[in-house]
Amino acid sequence: MVFIKEIGILINIYYVCHKILINSLRFYQSTYITMKYILINRNKSVTAKSNEDFVRWMRLHDMQVWEDDGDFMRGYAYRKFTFEKISIRTENVDTFVEDLQKNNLLKIESSKGFLGLF
């Protein structure tokens, strides 16, 4: 009878430890998920956590100096429309990135997350 009780306690401990491990892996997976942003025409890529990080990277690597991401997006969209007749919305970062994808200027791929396991 005591032996069965000890087995029950061990099973409970295993279950609790398993839940803690799974929850911590989910946390780390969501924390470290990144995407690979590929500028198709330039054949350049960067890994970023969000669209905001990618647009910031674009702004910082542009030849012109911009005050903020909004200013950069408006300038980039103006150049694309002026020289290539490509219309890009600049209301927010997500619509900007979406239009880059729609016009085949950008490709986004999923990167491996936590320790390359997920």
N, C-alpha and C positions, 0 to 999 in steps of 0.2 A: 504494500500500500504506500509506503514512504517512497519507494522507487518510482512509482507512477506519478506521485506528486512532484518529485524532482524533475522528471521528464517534462511535465506540464510547465514548470517554471522555466526550464531551458527553452522550450518551444516559444513561450511568451517573450523571453529575452531575445531570441533569434528574430522573431517577428518585429519587435520594436526596433532592433538594430537595422533590420532590412528596410523598414519604412524610413528611418532616418537617412540611410545611405541613398535610397532612391530619391528622396526629396532634396538632398544636398546635390546630387548629380543633376537633377532638373534645374536647380537654381544656377549652378555653374554653367550648364548648357545654355540657359537663356541669357546669362550674363556675358558669355564669351562668343555668342553667335555673331559672325561677321559675314559680309557679302563681298564678292569680288566684282568691282565695277570696271568694265572694259570700255574705253573710248575707241570705237571701231576704226574711225578714220585715222587716228593718231597711233593706233596699235600700242596704246599705253593702258596699264591697269593699276588699280589701287585697291587695297582691302580696307573696308570701312564698316562701322557698326550701323550706320544709318544714312539716309539720304542727306541729312544736314551735314554730317561729317564729309560725305563725298563732295557736296557743293562747296564746302569750306576748302577742301583740298584743291578743287578746280580753281577757286578764287586765288588761293595763295600761290598757285603755280602758273597763273596767267601772266603774260608779259606786262599787262597794265596793272596799276595799283588801284584797288577798289576799297571804298570805306567799309562796306559790309556785304553780306551775301545777297541781299535784295538788289543792291546797286550792281553787283556783278551779274546777277541773272538778267536784269534789264539790259545791260550792256551786251551780254552774250547773245541774248535773243535779238537785239537790234542788229548786231553784226550778221547773224545767221539769216535774218530776213533780208537785209540789204544786199548781201553778196550771194546768197544761195536760195532766196525766196522760200525759206523754211520758217514756219510760224511756231514759236515756242511760248507757251503761257508762263507768266512769272508771278502769279498770285501767291504761290507758296512753293516751298522746296519740292513737295511731292508732285505737284502738277508739272513743275519744271522737269524733274527727272522722268516722269511719265512721258512727256512730249519728246525728250531726248531718245527714249526707247522707241516710241512710235515712229520717229523719223530715222531710225536705224543709225543713230549717232552713238548709242550706248547699249551695252549688253550687261545684264546683271546675272551673276552666277552665285550659287550657294557655296559658301566655304565650309570646311570642317570646323566644328565647334570645339568643345572642351577636349584638350589633349589629342585632337584629331580623331576622336572616337565616334562622334555623333554627327 
